[in-house]
Amino acid sequence: MMAMPSARTTTPMPSHGAEPPVTGLQFEAQRRGRTRRSPAPCNDHRAPREVAITPTTSVRINRFRALISALPLVYDVLYYVYYSVYAGGYSVKRNRMEPRTARGQPTLTRRAIVDAALASADAGGLEAITFRRLAADLGVTPMALYRHVATKQALLDALSDRIFEELKLPAEEAADWRDQLRELARTFRRLLLSHPAIAALDTTAPALSHNQARAVEALLRTLDRAGFSPHEAGLLEIEFETFVRAHVRLESRGRAHPASDDERTARLREIRARLLTLPPDEFPHTVEVATRMSEPLDPDSAFEFALDLLIGGFEKALERHGRQRD
């Protein structure tokens, strides 16, 4: 007897790993980007699940993508805000940007930076002035300083102007131009001795600041009273300032490394002994003044002696041209 076929028919199952066919609606939806295909079916061979993307979901996805693309910009903004607000830049107060410093310190200004540089120069010389060290002293980042001082040379120029602000010019001019020059030289020397590192600053700046111009104007006015022409006065002003600066640099060198009385006496004795051992027939004048050259030198007396020689040279120059004024 023949076996009757079963009433239940079976459909061929797709082979393992084969992708189920795509319907026309699915193909159109995929082309428009509105549906997503699920991963390859598992062993249970269930039909793929279709996920419809509604307009609301699409808007949310676009917003998320925009947020992800904006993350680098957000990072840059946060970085700028941190280093500007919390590291010495600016703070938002009363709807405007106001300069400030970190940790509640006084407001960061150009004057505060110059004063800090002056303190560093007085303590350790011009070599001690660095933007990194100034920033540490002021409690800010080095970049915060560049908002007020662009370069180190600009800082040194501002420092020189800051020093001349302390220069106290004589209230009244002396009757004799020679006495006026002496008083100006003494005043300038006292100023540089209070800040010896400034004596080494380059004085060839292209333009004078207001405080420097006050000192130069006072000196040029005195030289004009003496009878010098504008060209001569300009040359003599440079020589006059160079003389005072050079004298202060030599004088401050000994003050920077003070020695005890015993060390100084021993050093002078050694110098005298060496001078006296020179052959008298070859160095007669040196041996003659050996004792005087090995004696302690009074800086004030030495400065006044050299200043008299300088002013005497000015006077002789006027006499040669017959233009001397009393």
Secondary structure, 3 states (H helix, E strand, C coil): CCCCCCCCCCCCCCCCCCCCCCCHHHHHHHHCCCEECCCCCCCCCCCCCCEECCHHHHHHHHHHHHHHHCHHHHHHHHHHHHHHHHCCCEEEECCEEEECCHHHCCCCCHHHHHHHHHHHHHHHCHHHCCHHHHHHHHCCCHHHHCCCCCCHHHHHHHHHHHHHCCCCCCCCCCCCHHHHHHHHHHHHHHHHHHCHHHHHCCCCCCCCCHHHHHHHHHHHHHHHHHCCCHHHHHHHHHHHHHHHHHHHHHHHHHHHCCCCHHHHHHHHHHHHHHHHCCCCCCCHHHHHCHHHHCCCCCHHHHHHHHHHHHHHHHHHHHHHHCCCCC
